[in-house]
Amino acid sequence: MALSDAEKAALELLFGKIKADAEKIGCEAMESLFQHHPDTKSHFTHMDVTPGSQDLKTHGGKIIHAINDALSHYGNLQENLAALRELHTNKLKLSVDTIKLLCGCLLEVIVKHFPDVDKSACDKFLNKVAIALISS
Ligand code: HEM
């Protein structure tokens, strides 16, 4: 189901705050991914995956900015995420289920930092991003 205007507005407000701490929050999501799903580390052998490493902060920041950008282009998600879809589908050969693992970890981290978040709207949006990141 599509996000309502109210849900989208609330998420924009939320991501405005998340963006201000993008590296920290993105890094925590990556740490959670590796903790709960250690197999996913195999995609990051070229990075320092030690918790709190600069690599994880930089990469985490990129993820948050990409998701925030996708929210700004919500009506046009497919086009906005075309380059990242090419990367994650064709180059990295990830499945949508693997992408959703990170979405789940990110949601957990967001709830920790912003307990009042509309969890279901956030989950709905992250799910749409996951689907748009992988072409079947
Ligand atoms: C919501 C989910 C995700 C988003 C928004 C996302 C976003 C991104 C972004 C923005 C980049 C950087 C692209 C660039 O530098 O041009 C990237 C790279 C990458 N992503 Fe994802 N990603 C997601 C999920 C995942 C998952 C679950 C994995 C693996 C388990 C993964 C593996 C990678 C890898 C290996 C790279 C290349 C890293 C590098 O060499 O710099 N991504 N992703």
Backbone and ligand atoms as CSV (ligand in chain L), in Angstrom:
chain,resi,resn,atom,element,x,y,z
A,1,MET,N,N,0.828,-1.201,0.000
A,1,MET,CA,C,0.000,0.000,0.000
A,1,MET,C,C,0.868,1.259,0.000
A,2,ALA,N,N,0.415,2.264,-0.702
A,2,ALA,CA,C,1.203,3.499,-0.782
A,2,ALA,C,C,1.172,4.237,0.559
A,3,LEU,N,N,2.174,5.053,0.776
A,3,LEU,CA,C,2.186,5.903,1.974
A,3,LEU,C,C,1.117,6.978,1.812
A,4,SER,N,N,0.405,7.296,2.876
A,4,SER,CA,C,-0.529,8.427,2.819
A,4,SER,C,C,0.303,9.720,2.879
A,5,ASP,N,N,-0.317,10.832,2.550
A,5,ASP,CA,C,0.397,12.117,2.615
A,5,ASP,C,C,0.894,12.374,4.041
A,6,ALA,N,N,0.060,12.005,5.031
A,6,ALA,CA,C,0.442,12.244,6.434
A,6,ALA,C,C,1.641,11.374,6.813
A,7,GLU,N,N,1.617,10.121,6.370
A,7,GLU,CA,C,2.743,9.224,6.676
A,7,GLU,C,C,4.025,9.751,6.020
A,8,LYS,N,N,3.894,10.195,4.795
A,8,LYS,CA,C,5.071,10.688,4.073
A,8,LYS,C,C,5.636,11.923,4.779
A,9,ALA,N,N,4.735,12.820,5.194
A,9,ALA,CA,C,5.192,14.036,5.879
A,9,ALA,C,C,5.906,13.674,7.183
A,10,ALA,N,N,5.359,12.709,7.912
A,10,ALA,CA,C,5.979,12.296,9.188
A,10,ALA,C,C,7.353,11.669,8.921
A,11,LEU,N,N,7.448,10.892,7.860
A,11,LEU,CA,C,8.740,10.255,7.540
A,11,LEU,C,C,9.766,11.294,7.101
A,12,GLU,N,N,9.297,12.317,6.388
A,12,GLU,CA,C,10.239,13.370,5.963
A,12,GLU,C,C,10.825,14.087,7.177
A,13,LEU,N,N,9.960,14.309,8.145
A,13,LEU,CA,C,10.410,14.948,9.390
A,13,LEU,C,C,11.435,14.037,10.087
A,14,LEU,N,N,11.091,12.765,10.162
A,14,LEU,CA,C,11.972,11.783,10.807
A,14,LEU,C,C,13.320,11.713,10.091
A,15,PHE,N,N,13.293,11.579,8.762
A,15,PHE,CA,C,14.555,11.429,8.035
A,15,PHE,C,C,15.378,12.715,8.052
A,16,GLY,N,N,14.721,13.846,8.243
A,16,GLY,CA,C,15.460,15.096,8.441
A,16,GLY,C,C,16.356,14.959,9.664
A,17,LYS,N,N,15.824,14.331,10.719
A,17,LYS,CA,C,16.602,14.154,11.962
A,17,LYS,C,C,17.651,13.062,11.775
A,18,ILE,N,N,17.275,11.978,11.108
A,18,ILE,CA,C,18.209,10.865,10.905
A,18,ILE,C,C,19.415,11.334,10.081
A,19,LYS,N,N,19.114,12.157,9.079
A,19,LYS,CA,C,20.163,12.657,8.177
A,19,LYS,C,C,21.243,13.429,8.944
A,20,ALA,N,N,20.801,14.125,9.991
A,20,ALA,CA,C,21.740,14.928,10.781
A,20,ALA,C,C,22.764,14.032,11.481
A,21,ASP,N,N,22.435,12.764,11.642
A,21,ASP,CA,C,23.328,11.813,12.314
A,21,ASP,C,C,23.524,10.584,11.426
A,22,ALA,N,N,23.612,10.844,10.114
A,22,ALA,CA,C,23.551,9.755,9.132
A,22,ALA,C,C,24.627,8.687,9.356
A,23,GLU,N,N,25.864,9.119,9.575
A,23,GLU,CA,C,26.954,8.137,9.692
A,23,GLU,C,C,26.757,7.254,10.924
A,24,LYS,N,N,26.361,7.890,12.032
A,24,LYS,CA,C,26.196,7.140,13.293
A,24,LYS,C,C,25.065,6.109,13.146
A,25,ILE,N,N,23.921,6.579,12.651
A,25,ILE,CA,C,22.755,5.695,12.564
A,25,ILE,C,C,22.972,4.615,11.494
A,26,GLY,N,N,23.554,5.022,10.366
A,26,GLY,CA,C,23.823,4.048,9.309
A,26,GLY,C,C,24.831,3.001,9.774
A,27,CYS,N,N,25.842,3.456,10.503
A,27,CYS,CA,C,26.864,2.546,11.030
A,27,CYS,C,C,26.226,1.556,12.009
A,28,GLU,N,N,25.357,2.030,12.868
A,28,GLU,CA,C,24.694,1.133,13.828
A,28,GLU,C,C,23.839,0.088,13.096
A,29,ALA,N,N,23.211,0.515,11.995
A,29,ALA,CA,C,22.392,-0.441,11.225
A,29,ALA,C,C,23.279,-1.521,10.609
A,30,MET,N,N,24.442,-1.117,10.093
A,30,MET,CA,C,25.375,-2.098,9.525
A,30,MET,C,C,25.882,-3.049,10.617
A,31,GLU,N,N,26.195,-2.489,11.788
A,31,GLU,CA,C,26.666,-3.334,12.899
A,31,GLU,C,C,25.597,-4.359,13.280
A,32,SER,N,N,24.352,-3.902,13.311
A,32,SER,CA,C,23.250,-4.792,13.663
A,32,SER,C,C,23.083,-5.878,12.590
A,33,LEU,N,N,23.247,-5.481,11.320
A,33,LEU,CA,C,23.161,-6.459,10.218
A,33,LEU,C,C,24.196,-7.560,10.415
A,34,PHE,N,N,25.431,-7.159,10.702
A,34,PHE,CA,C,26.513,-8.141,10.832
A,34,PHE,C,C,26.356,-8.994,12.099
A,35,GLN,N,N,25.770,-8.378,13.129
A,35,GLN,CA,C,25.569,-9.129,14.371
A,35,GLN,C,C,24.467,-10.190,14.203
A,36,HIS,N,N,23.347,-9.776,13.600
A,36,HIS,CA,C,22.218,-10.705,13.462
A,36,HIS,C,C,22.366,-11.648,12.263
A,37,HIS,N,N,23.078,-11.185,11.239
A,37,HIS,CA,C,23.182,-11.978,9.999
A,37,HIS,C,C,24.650,-11.983,9.536
A,38,PRO,N,N,25.520,-12.685,10.274
A,38,PRO,CA,C,26.966,-12.623,10.003
A,38,PRO,C,C,27.346,-13.000,8.569
A,39,ASP,N,N,26.511,-13.817,7.904
A,39,ASP,CA,C,26.820,-14.203,6.514
A,39,ASP,C,C,26.949,-12.981,5.600
A,40,THR,N,N,26.228,-11.923,5.927
A,40,THR,CA,C,26.223,-10.743,5.042
A,40,THR,C,C,27.587,-10.044,5.012
A,41,LYS,N,N,28.451,-10.375,5.985
A,41,LYS,CA,C,29.796,-9.773,5.989
A,41,LYS,C,C,30.571,-10.155,4.735
A,42,SER,N,N,30.196,-11.272,4.115
A,42,SER,CA,C,30.949,-11.762,2.948
A,42,SER,C,C,30.929,-10.754,1.800
A,43,HIS,N,N,29.941,-9.847,1.806
A,43,HIS,CA,C,29.880,-8.831,0.745
A,43,HIS,C,C,30.805,-7.643,1.029
A,44,PHE,N,N,31.370,-7.617,2.232
A,44,PHE,CA,C,32.132,-6.426,2.636
A,44,PHE,C,C,33.564,-6.784,3.042
A,45,THR,N,N,34.145,-7.752,2.341
A,45,THR,CA,C,35.496,-8.190,2.707
A,45,THR,C,C,36.524,-7.090,2.433
A,46,HIS,N,N,36.161,-6.139,1.576
A,46,HIS,CA,C,37.093,-5.050,1.254
A,46,HIS,C,C,36.977,-3.891,2.235
A,47,MET,N,N,36.140,-4.055,3.243
A,47,MET,CA,C,35.965,-2.965,4.221
A,47,MET,C,C,36.362,-3.444,5.607
A,48,ASP,N,N,36.675,-2.475,6.463
A,48,ASP,CA,C,36.897,-2.778,7.873
A,48,ASP,C,C,35.509,-2.842,8.531
A,49,VAL,N,N,35.080,-4.070,8.873
A,49,VAL,CA,C,33.733,-4.225,9.428
A,49,VAL,C,C,33.734,-4.248,10.963
A,50,THR,N,N,34.850,-3.815,11.555
A,50,THR,CA,C,34.899,-3.685,13.009
A,50,THR,C,C,33.841,-2.662,13.436
A,51,PRO,N,N,33.064,-2.961,14.497
A,51,PRO,CA,C,32.062,-1.990,14.943
A,51,PRO,C,C,32.670,-0.595,15.126
A,52,GLY,N,N,31.982,0.407,14.584
A,52,GLY,CA,C,32.417,1.797,14.733
A,52,GLY,C,C,33.528,2.216,13.786
A,53,SER,N,N,33.923,1.332,12.864
A,53,SER,CA,C,35.023,1.701,11.957
A,53,SER,C,C,34.602,2.848,11.021
A,54,GLN,N,N,35.611,3.556,10.521
A,54,GLN,CA,C,35.316,4.656,9.594
A,54,GLN,C,C,34.624,4.128,8.330
A,55,ASP,N,N,35.028,2.934,7.882
A,55,ASP,CA,C,34.386,2.345,6.693
A,55,ASP,C,C,32.881,2.178,6.919
A,56,LEU,N,N,32.527,1.668,8.083
A,56,LEU,CA,C,31.099,1.440,8.355
A,56,LEU,C,C,30.349,2.762,8.488
A,57,LYS,N,N,31.021,3.750,9.063
A,57,LYS,CA,C,30.367,5.067,9.189
A,57,LYS,C,C,30.136,5.657,7.801
A,58,THR,N,N,31.173,5.600,6.966
A,58,THR,CA,C,31.050,6.186,5.629
A,58,THR,C,C,29.965,5.453,4.839
A,59,HIS,N,N,30.019,4.118,4.895
A,59,HIS,CA,C,29.036,3.352,4.130
A,59,HIS,C,C,27.626,3.560,4.703
A,60,GLY,N,N,27.533,3.548,6.018
A,60,GLY,CA,C,26.233,3.766,6.666
A,60,GLY,C,C,25.650,5.119,6.274
A,61,GLY,N,N,26.507,6.118,6.230
A,61,GLY,CA,C,26.057,7.465,5.830
A,61,GLY,C,C,25.502,7.451,4.411
A,62,LYS,N,N,26.182,6.722,3.520
A,62,LYS,CA,C,25.709,6.659,2.127
A,62,LYS,C,C,24.321,6.027,2.061
A,63,ILE,N,N,24.124,4.994,2.871
A,63,ILE,CA,C,22.823,4.304,2.864
A,63,ILE,C,C,21.706,5.250,3.321
A,64,ILE,N,N,21.972,5.954,4.418
A,64,ILE,CA,C,20.945,6.871,4.934
A,64,ILE,C,C,20.633,7.954,3.900
A,65,HIS,N,N,21.659,8.514,3.277
A,65,HIS,CA,C,21.413,9.574,2.300
A,65,HIS,C,C,20.640,9.034,1.092
A,66,ALA,N,N,20.949,7.801,0.687
A,66,ALA,CA,C,20.222,7.223,-0.450
A,66,ALA,C,C,18.746,7.016,-0.095
A,67,ILE,N,N,18.489,6.575,1.133
A,67,ILE,CA,C,17.096,6.337,1.536
A,67,ILE,C,C,16.354,7.665,1.668
A,68,ASN,N,N,17.038,8.655,2.216
A,68,ASN,CA,C,16.415,9.975,2.347
A,68,ASN,C,C,16.102,10.557,0.964
A,69,ASP,N,N,17.020,10.368,0.056
A,69,ASP,CA,C,16.820,10.859,-1.307
A,69,ASP,C,C,15.640,10.127,-1.963
A,70,ALA,N,N,15.551,8.826,-1.695
A,70,ALA,CA,C,14.446,8.044,-2.257
A,70,ALA,C,C,13.108,8.568,-1.720
A,71,LEU,N,N,13.108,8.973,-0.449
A,71,LEU,CA,C,11.866,9.509,0.133
A,71,LEU,C,C,11.470,10.809,-0.566
A,72,SER,N,N,12.471,11.634,-0.875
A,72,SER,CA,C,12.177,12.899,-1.582
A,72,SER,C,C,11.637,12.630,-2.981
A,73,HIS,N,N,11.938,11.446,-3.520
A,73,HIS,CA,C,11.461,11.101,-4.868
A,73,HIS,C,C,10.490,9.929,-4.792
A,74,TYR,N,N,9.679,9.956,-3.739
A,74,TYR,CA,C,8.815,8.805,-3.469
A,74,TYR,C,C,7.922,8.438,-4.661
A,75,GLY,N,N,7.444,9.464,-5.380
A,75,GLY,CA,C,6.548,9.207,-6.515
A,75,GLY,C,C,7.289,8.549,-7.680
A,76,ASN,N,N,8.609,8.543,-7.590
A,76,ASN,CA,C,9.431,8.102,-8.710
A,76,ASN,C,C,10.571,7.204,-8.231
A,77,LEU,N,N,10.214,6.315,-7.304
A,77,LEU,CA,C,11.239,5.487,-6.637
A,77,LEU,C,C,12.074,4.668,-7.614
A,78,GLN,N,N,11.390,4.069,-8.583
A,78,GLN,CA,C,12.082,3.168,-9.521
A,78,GLN,C,C,13.204,3.910,-10.245
A,79,GLU,N,N,12.867,5.102,-10.719
A,79,GLU,CA,C,13.851,5.881,-11.477
A,79,GLU,C,C,14.962,6.377,-10.549
A,80,ASN,N,N,14.552,6.844,-9.369
A,80,ASN,CA,C,15.545,7.383,-8.426
A,80,ASN,C,C,16.566,6.318,-8.018
A,81,LEU,N,N,16.112,5.072,-7.922
A,81,LEU,CA,C,17.003,4.017,-7.431
A,81,LEU,C,C,17.591,3.166,-8.559
A,82,ALA,N,N,17.484,3.639,-9.796
A,82,ALA,CA,C,17.923,2.824,-10.947
A,82,ALA,C,C,19.396,2.407,-10.840
A,83,ALA,N,N,20.270,3.353,-10.513
A,83,ALA,CA,C,21.705,3.029,-10.466
A,83,ALA,C,C,21.995,2.056,-9.320
A,84,LEU,N,N,21.358,2.286,-8.171
A,84,LEU,CA,C,21.573,1.386,-7.031
A,84,LEU,C,C,20.947,0.018,-7.285
A,85,ARG,N,N,19.842,0.004,-8.064
A,85,ARG,CA,C,19.233,-1.286,-8.405
A,85,ARG,C,C,20.183,-2.099,-9.298
A,86,GLU,N,N,20.789,-1.404,-10.237
A,86,GLU,CA,C,21.765,-2.059,-11.126
A,86,GLU,C,C,22.905,-2.668,-10.278
A,87,LEU,N,N,23.405,-1.877,-9.326
A,87,LEU,CA,C,24.504,-2.344,-8.461
A,87,LEU,C,C,24.086,-3.565,-7.626
A,88,HIS,N,N,22.961,-3.427,-6.907
A,88,HIS,CA,C,22.578,-4.485,-5.969
A,88,HIS,C,C,22.037,-5.732,-6.663
A,89,THR,N,N,21.389,-5.551,-7.821
A,89,THR,CA,C,20.820,-6.718,-8.515
A,89,THR,C,C,21.862,-7.387,-9.399
A,90,ASN,N,N,22.459,-6.614,-10.300
A,90,ASN,CA,C,23.295,-7.233,-11.339
A,90,ASN,C,C,24.738,-7.432,-10.904
A,91,LYS,N,N,25.280,-6.458,-10.178
A,91,LYS,CA,C,26.686,-6.590,-9.790
A,91,LYS,C,C,26.817,-7.425,-8.509
A,92,LEU,N,N,26.059,-7.044,-7.485
A,92,LEU,CA,C,26.201,-7.732,-6.197
A,92,LEU,C,C,25.358,-9.008,-6.108
A,93,LYS,N,N,24.375,-9.117,-7.002
A,93,LYS,CA,C,23.497,-10.301,-7.080
A,93,LYS,C,C,22.813,-10.601,-5.742
A,94,LEU,N,N,22.299,-9.548,-5.138
A,94,LEU,CA,C,21.592,-9.705,-3.865
A,94,LEU,C,C,20.120,-10.018,-4.133
A,95,SER,N,N,19.482,-10.628,-3.150
A,95,SER,CA,C,18.042,-10.893,-3.255
A,95,SER,C,C,17.306,-9.829,-2.448
A,96,VAL,N,N,16.027,-9.709,-2.736
A,96,VAL,CA,C,15.236,-8.729,-1.991
A,96,VAL,C,C,15.188,-9.134,-0.517
A,97,ASP,N,N,15.209,-10.425,-0.236
A,97,ASP,CA,C,15.189,-10.871,1.170
A,97,ASP,C,C,16.441,-10.398,1.916
A,98,THR,N,N,17.577,-10.413,1.228
A,98,THR,CA,C,18.814,-9.941,1.873
A,98,THR,C,C,18.728,-8.435,2.109
A,99,ILE,N,N,18.207,-7.718,1.121
A,99,ILE,CA,C,18.054,-6.267,1.297
A,99,ILE,C,C,17.149,-5.982,2.495
A,100,LYS,N,N,16.097,-6.795,2.615
A,100,LYS,CA,C,15.145,-6.558,3.719
A,100,LYS,C,C,15.774,-6.804,5.091
A,101,LEU,N,N,16.845,-7.606,5.133
A,101,LEU,CA,C,17.525,-7.821,6.424
A,101,LEU,C,C,18.069,-6.490,6.946
A,102,LEU,N,N,18.669,-5.725,6.028
A,102,LEU,CA,C,19.208,-4.422,6.460
A,102,LEU,C,C,18.071,-3.469,6.828
A,103,CYS,N,N,16.972,-3.542,6.068
A,103,CYS,CA,C,15.823,-2.674,6.390
A,103,CYS,C,C,15.337,-2.958,7.810
A,104,GLY,N,N,15.271,-4.246,8.174
A,104,GLY,CA,C,14.824,-4.613,9.518
A,104,GLY,C,C,15.774,-4.072,10.576
A,105,CYS,N,N,17.077,-4.171,10.306
A,105,CYS,CA,C,18.072,-3.679,11.267
A,105,CYS,C,C,18.000,-2.159,11.383
A,106,LEU,N,N,17.812,-1.516,10.241
A,106,LEU,CA,C,17.723,-0.054,10.259
A,106,LEU,C,C,16.484,0.389,11.049
A,107,LEU,N,N,15.381,-0.318,10.834
A,107,LEU,CA,C,14.161,0.045,11.569
A,107,LEU,C,C,14.391,-0.085,13.078
A,108,GLU,N,N,15.067,-1.154,13.463
A,108,GLU,CA,C,15.353,-1.382,14.889
A,108,GLU,C,C,16.183,-0.216,15.458
A,109,VAL,N,N,17.173,0.226,14.688
A,109,VAL,CA,C,18.039,1.320,15.151
A,109,VAL,C,C,17.248,2.639,15.200
A,110,ILE,N,N,16.398,2.844,14.196
A,110,ILE,CA,C,15.593,4.077,14.165
A,110,ILE,C,C,14.677,4.122,15.387
A,111,VAL,N,N,14.042,2.989,15.695
A,111,VAL,CA,C,13.120,2.946,16.846
A,111,VAL,C,C,13.883,3.226,18.143
A,112,LYS,N,N,15.113,2.738,18.207
A,112,LYS,CA,C,15.930,2.975,19.409
A,112,LYS,C,C,16.192,4.474,19.596
A,113,HIS,N,N,16.502,5.152,18.490
A,113,HIS,CA,C,16.818,6.585,18.586
A,113,HIS,C,C,15.568,7.464,18.640
A,114,PHE,N,N,14.501,7.014,17.961
A,114,PHE,CA,C,13.276,7.820,17.877
A,114,PHE,C,C,12.081,6.940,18.240
A,115,PRO,N,N,11.881,6.711,19.551
A,115,PRO,CA,C,10.873,5.745,19.989
A,115,PRO,C,C,9.447,6.095,19.543
A,116,ASP,N,N,9.198,7.368,19.222
A,116,ASP,CA,C,7.832,7.758,18.846
A,116,ASP,C,C,7.548,7.569,17.364
A,117,VAL,N,N,8.508,7.018,16.641
A,117,VAL,CA,C,8.356,6.872,15.190
A,117,VAL,C,C,7.107,6.043,14.838
A,118,ASP,N,N,6.482,6.381,13.716
A,118,ASP,CA,C,5.386,5.565,13.193
A,118,ASP,C,C,6.045,4.353,12.517
A,119,LYS,N,N,6.167,3.291,13.308
A,119,LYS,CA,C,6.936,2.116,12.884
A,119,LYS,C,C,6.346,1.482,11.622
A,120,SER,N,N,5.030,1.454,11.559
A,120,SER,CA,C,4.431,0.761,10.418
A,120,SER,C,C,4.652,1.552,9.124
A,121,ALA,N,N,4.588,2.891,9.202
A,121,ALA,CA,C,4.844,3.712,7.997
A,121,ALA,C,C,6.297,3.549,7.565
A,122,CYS,N,N,7.198,3.534,8.545
A,122,CYS,CA,C,8.624,3.415,8.240
A,122,CYS,C,C,8.911,2.053,7.610
A,123,ASP,N,N,8.307,1.031,8.179
A,123,ASP,CA,C,8.475,-0.326,7.663
A,123,ASP,C,C,7.942,-0.407,6.225
A,124,LYS,N,N,6.787,0.194,6.017
A,124,LYS,CA,C,6.164,0.177,4.678
A,124,LYS,C,C,7.092,0.853,3.661
A,125,PHE,N,N,7.645,1.986,4.050
A,125,PHE,CA,C,8.520,2.723,3.134
A,125,PHE,C,C,9.815,1.937,2.854
A,126,LEU,N,N,10.440,1.411,3.907
A,126,LEU,CA,C,11.703,0.669,3.722
A,126,LEU,C,C,11.480,-0.575,2.858
A,127,ASN,N,N,10.305,-1.159,3.009
A,127,ASN,CA,C,9.946,-2.311,2.177
A,127,ASN,C,C,9.892,-1.927,0.697
A,128,LYS,N,N,9.354,-0.758,0.446
A,128,LYS,CA,C,9.264,-0.281,-0.949
A,128,LYS,C,C,10.655,-0.011,-1.510
A,129,VAL,N,N,11.526,0.545,-0.664
A,129,VAL,CA,C,12.910,0.794,-1.100
A,129,VAL,C,C,13.578,-0.545,-1.432
A,130,ALA,N,N,13.378,-1.540,-0.562
A,130,ALA,CA,C,13.993,-2.864,-0.783
A,130,ALA,C,C,13.543,-3.438,-2.124
A,131,ILE,N,N,12.253,-3.341,-2.391
A,131,ILE,CA,C,11.717,-3.902,-3.640
A,131,ILE,C,C,12.282,-3.139,-4.843
A,132,ALA,N,N,12.392,-1.807,-4.694
A,132,ALA,CA,C,12.906,-0.995,-5.816
A,132,ALA,C,C,14.408,-1.208,-6.034
A,133,LEU,N,N,15.097,-1.735,-5.005
A,133,LEU,CA,C,16.551,-1.938,-5.127
A,133,LEU,C,C,16.913,-3.222,-5.874
A,134,ILE,N,N,15.909,-4.085,-6.035
A,134,ILE,CA,C,16.177,-5.371,-6.705
A,134,ILE,C,C,15.192,-5.532,-7.852
A,135,SER,N,N,15.704,-5.844,-9.033
A,135,SER,CA,C,14.757,-6.105,-10.117
A,135,SER,C,C,14.650,-7.605,-10.314
A,136,SER,N,N,13.421,-8.054,-10.465
A,136,SER,CA,C,13.226,-9.510,-10.549
A,136,SER,C,C,13.326,-9.969,-11.995
L,1,HEM,C1,C,17.906,-0.516,2.163
L,1,HEM,C2,C,18.934,-1.236,1.824
L,1,HEM,C3,C,20.174,-0.717,1.134
L,1,HEM,C4,C,20.475,0.528,0.658
L,1,HEM,C5,C,19.606,1.780,0.672
L,1,HEM,C6,C,21.800,0.461,0.094
L,1,HEM,C7,C,22.480,1.537,-0.443
L,1,HEM,C8,C,23.757,1.490,-0.930
L,1,HEM,C9,C,24.506,2.637,-1.382
L,1,HEM,C10,C,24.007,4.089,-1.374
L,1,HEM,C11,C,25.711,2.204,-1.791
L,1,HEM,C12,C,26.872,3.051,-2.310
L,1,HEM,C13,C,26.851,3.084,-3.801
L,1,HEM,C14,C,27.971,3.930,-4.366
L,1,HEM,O1,O,28.966,4.189,-3.683
L,1,HEM,O2,O,27.834,4.341,-5.538
L,1,HEM,C15,C,25.739,0.769,-1.622
L,1,HEM,C16,C,26.813,-0.045,-1.935
L,1,HEM,C17,C,26.889,-1.364,-1.590
L,1,HEM,N1,N,25.909,-2.128,-0.995
L,1,HEM,FE1,FE,24.060,-1.517,-0.487
L,1,HEM,N2,N,22.289,-0.820,0.229
L,1,HEM,C18,C,21.326,-1.559,0.870
L,1,HEM,C19,C,21.427,-2.886,1.239
L,1,HEM,C20,C,22.542,-3.663,1.068
L,1,HEM,C21,C,22.712,-5.000,1.601
L,1,HEM,C22,C,21.676,-5.727,2.447
L,1,HEM,C23,C,23.949,-5.429,1.210
L,1,HEM,C24,C,24.663,-6.723,1.475
L,1,HEM,C25,C,24.303,-7.611,2.360
L,1,HEM,C26,C,24.548,-4.360,0.423
L,1,HEM,C27,C,25.786,-4.437,-0.151
L,1,HEM,C28,C,26.419,-3.362,-0.739
L,1,HEM,C29,C,27.809,-3.425,-1.204
L,1,HEM,C30,C,28.749,-4.630,-1.118
L,1,HEM,C31,C,28.084,-2.173,-1.739
L,1,HEM,C32,C,29.416,-1.704,-2.356
L,1,HEM,C33,C,30.222,-1.119,-1.224
L,1,HEM,C34,C,31.494,-0.443,-1.689
L,1,HEM,O3,O,32.342,-1.126,-2.219
L,1,HEM,O4,O,31.628,0.776,-1.511
L,1,HEM,N3,N,23.666,-3.314,0.352
L,1,HEM,N4,N,24.541,0.366,-1.082
